[in-house]
Amino acid sequence: MRSFIRTTVEEMGNVSIAEAASGFEALRVLPTRPFSLIITDINMPDINGLELIGYVKEHPHFSGIPMIIVSTEKTEEDRRRGISLGAAGYLVKPFAPGDLQALVARVLDEGPLRPPEKGSSV
């Protein structure tokens, strides 16, 4: 699924992508460079996506990075919980590439709380 998401977002144009296989790995990658968007799943090893969102949104250096959840968790409660923690969007798997691209474009058009730097990562 990460490969599918990566390819789908890369098709949108000039982006640099960093991948993480787990929540802990995401936390290690996060401070290595500026990011303009984080896409996470709820179900991940170590730290789940909701915990990751909570950490990112509570950290002053990262709280302005918009986040999107892509997950097989499809109940309205799951969606509400993710959005209430600070996710800017929620997409249920499986989804069409265009659905992800439209959501990424919408979230980035709304802009993060701090402007992305040129060459920022998605």
Salt bridges, closest charged atoms under 4 A:
GLU10 OE2 - ARG6 NE 3.01
GLU19 OE1 - ARG2 NE 3.21
GLU19 OE2 - ARG6 NH1 2.64
ASP41 OD2 - LYS93 NZ 2.53
GLU76 OE2 - ARG79 NH1 3.64
GLU77 OE1 - ARG80 NH2 3.22
GLU110 OE2 - ARG106 NH1 3.00
